[in-house]
Amino acid sequence: MDLDFKNELAVMPDLRHRLRQLRWFRATFRGNAKAVTQHYGVEFVVSEEKLTRVFLDWVEMVDAQKAYARLDRGDFIIYAAGLALKEMIRHAPVSIAQGSAVSSAADNADIVTFWPEGFLYTNYCVCAIAAIFEQEFGQTPRLDRCADDLRTWWSYRENTREMPASAVAFLDRFFGAEPNWVAPDLIEGRLAMRTAMEAKRKSIEAPSIFPDPAT
């Protein structure tokens, strides 16, 4: 995965909130497209109308689930990016410029050739996750080797064609997490969230070590 654009995102103050503003979302998406073009040679045509629809649908879904960020902020960041990825694949705001093709032998060139739009969408979300983690936690999460495996991308494209929500599960897999393949975009079904909810439940139910003054 090409993470060069992560460094440009990481210098933007309060990136997590900026990306939830349409003008920053569109600007950073176009910036990432430019970076991928510079790296691999393939040129993209971006539909502003479709990209705006991606943003509006994504923000609505994230706002509906934002209470879960208090349970596990790191997992919520990845989940929110997965929802954005799902909407990108569903609305398809990008097409390949006529006559354009991959003209580089750089790492992942085979993946970009196979699915350039999907690579662009995924690369944007991965760079955003890495930059936000760097700002909030001081380090970036590690990518699993499957993120650079063309065979995984074959499965990724086929599954998301049938069910765009599968993008959430594949993004989880790229970061080494255990995906929920049955209901990928159901936040209550995420392992990290279930673990956090169970820990919260136990902390509430745990008996106090101090005697009740009323007894």
C-alpha positions in Angstrom: 0.0 0.0 0.0 1.3 3.5 -0.9 1.2 5.6 2.2 3.1 8.6 0.9 -0.1 10.8 1.2 -0.4 9.9 4.9 2.4 12.4 5.7 0.5 15.2 4.0 -2.6 14.4 6.0 -0.8 14.1 9.3 0.3 17.7 9.3 -3.3 18.9 9.1 -4.4 20.0 12.6 -7.4 18.1 14.0 -7.6 15.9 10.9 -10.3 13.6 12.4 -12.8 16.6 12.5 -11.6 18.2 9.3 -12.4 15.1 7.3 -16.0 15.5 8.4 -16.2 18.8 6.5 -17.1 18.4 2.9 -14.5 20.8 1.5 -11.6 19.0 3.3 -13.0 15.6 2.4 -13.0 16.5 -1.3 -9.7 18.3 -1.2 -7.9 15.4 0.6 -9.5 12.8 -1.7 -8.3 14.7 -4.8 -4.9 15.1 -3.2 -4.7 11.3 -2.7 -5.7 10.7 -6.3 -2.9 13.0 -7.4 -0.4 11.1 -5.2 -1.5 7.8 -6.7 -1.3 9.1 -10.2 2.3 10.4 -9.5 3.3 7.0 -8.1 1.7 4.7 -10.6 0.9 6.8 -13.7 -2.8 6.0 -13.9 -5.1 9.1 -14.1 -8.5 9.4 -12.5 -11.6 11.4 -13.3 -13.6 12.4 -10.1 -17.3 13.1 -10.1 -17.9 15.9 -7.6 -21.6 15.0 -7.4 -21.0 11.4 -6.6 -18.2 12.2 -4.2 -20.5 14.6 -2.4 -23.1 11.9 -2.1 -20.4 9.6 -0.6 -19.6 12.2 2.0 -23.2 13.0 3.0 -24.2 9.3 3.3 -21.0 8.6 5.2 -21.3 11.4 7.7 -24.9 10.4 8.4 -23.9 6.9 9.3 -20.9 7.9 11.4 -23.1 10.4 13.4 -25.6 7.7 14.1 -22.9 5.5 15.7 -20.5 8.1 17.2 -21.4 7.1 20.8 -19.3 3.9 20.2 -16.2 6.0 19.9 -16.1 6.3 23.7 -15.8 2.5 24.0 -12.8 2.0 21.7 -11.6 5.1 19.8 -9.0 3.3 17.8 -11.5 0.7 16.5 -14.1 3.3 15.8 -11.6 5.2 13.6 -11.1 2.1 11.5 -14.8 1.4 11.4 -15.7 4.9 10.3 -13.1 4.7 7.5 -14.6 1.4 6.5 -18.0 3.0 6.2 -16.4 5.7 3.9 -14.8 2.9 1.8 -18.2 1.2 1.5 -19.8 4.3 0.2 -17.0 5.0 -2.2 -17.4 1.5 -3.7 -21.2 1.8 -3.7 -21.3 5.3 -5.4 -18.2 4.8 -7.6 -17.2 8.5 -7.8 -14.0 7.8 -9.8 -13.4 6.5 -13.3 -10.2 6.0 -15.2 -9.2 8.8 -17.7 -9.5 7.6 -21.3 -6.2 6.2 -22.5 -4.7 6.1 -19.0 -3.0 3.0 -17.6 -0.5 2.0 -14.9 2.9 3.0 -16.1 5.0 2.0 -13.1 6.7 -1.1 -11.8 6.4 0.2 -8.2 5.1 -2.0 -5.4 1.4 -2.9 -5.8 1.4 -2.0 -9.4 -0.3 -5.3 -10.1 -3.1 -4.4 -7.7 -3.5 -1.0 -9.2 -3.7 -2.5 -12.7 -6.2 -5.0 -11.5 -8.5 -2.6 -9.7 -7.3 1.1 -9.9 -10.5 2.6 -8.5 -10.6 0.2 -5.6 -7.0 0.8 -4.8 -7.5 4.6 -4.8 -10.5 4.3 -2.4 -8.7 1.9 -0.1 -5.4 3.8 -0.2 -7.3 7.0 0.8 -8.9 5.4 3.8 -5.7 3.6 4.9 -3.8 6.9 4.7 -6.5 8.7 6.7 -6.5 6.0 9.4 -2.7 6.1 9.6 -2.6 9.9 9.9 -5.3 10.1 12.5 -3.7 7.3 14.6 -0.4 9.2 14.4 -2.1 12.4 15.6 -4.1 10.8 18.4 -2.0 7.9 19.5 1.5 8.8 18.4 1.9 5.8 16.1 0.4 4.2 13.0 -1.3 0.8 13.0 0.5 -1.9 11.1 -0.9 -3.3 7.9 -1.2 -7.0 7.4 0.7 -8.7 4.6 -2.6 -9.5 2.9 -3.0 -5.8 2.0 -0.4 -6.4 -0.6 -1.6 -9.7 -1.8 -3.3 -9.7 -5.3 -5.3 -12.8 -4.4 -6.9 -11.0 -1.5 -7.8 -8.1 -3.8 -9.5 -10.5 -6.2 -11.7 -11.7 -3.4 -12.1 -8.1 -2.2 -13.4 -6.8 -5.5 -15.8 -9.8 -6.1 -17.3 -9.6 -2.6 -17.8 -5.8 -2.7 -19.5 -6.1 -6.1 -22.2 -8.3 -4.4 -22.2 -6.5 -1.1 -20.4 -3.1 -0.7 -20.5 -3.5 3.1 -17.9 -6.2 2.7 -15.4 -3.3 2.3 -15.6 -2.8 6.1 -14.6 -6.4 6.7 -11.7 -6.3 4.2 -10.4 -3.0 5.7 -10.4 -4.7 9.1 -8.5 -7.6 7.6 -5.9 -5.3 6.1 -5.3 -4.0 9.6 -5.0 -7.5 11.1 -8.3 -7.5 12.9 -10.9 -10.3 12.9 -13.6 -9.2 10.4 -17.3 -9.7 10.9 -18.1 -11.3 7.5 -21.8 -11.8 8.2 -22.7 -8.2 9.0 -19.6 -6.2 8.3 -21.0 -2.7 8.9 -22.9 -3.6 12.1 -20.8 -1.9 14.8 -22.2 -4.0 17.6 -20.8 -7.1 15.9 -17.2 -5.9 15.9 -14.9 -8.0 18.2 -13.2 -4.9 19.6 -16.5 -3.3 20.5 -18.0 -6.5 22.0 -14.9 -6.8 24.1 -15.2 -3.1 25.2 -18.9 -3.5 26.0 -18.2 -6.6 28.1 -15.4 -4.9 30.0 -17.8 -2.0 30.7 -20.5 -4.3 31.9 -18.2 -6.1 34.2 -16.9 -2.8 35.7 -20.5 -1.7 36.4 -21.4 -5.1 38.0 -18.2 -5.4 40.0 -18.9 -5.2 43.8 -17.4 -2.2 45.6 -14.6 -2.8 48.0 -16.0 -0.2 50.3 -18.9 -1.0 52.7 -22.3 0.6 52.1 -22.7 3.2 54.8 -26.4 2.5 54.8 -25.9 -1.0 56.1 
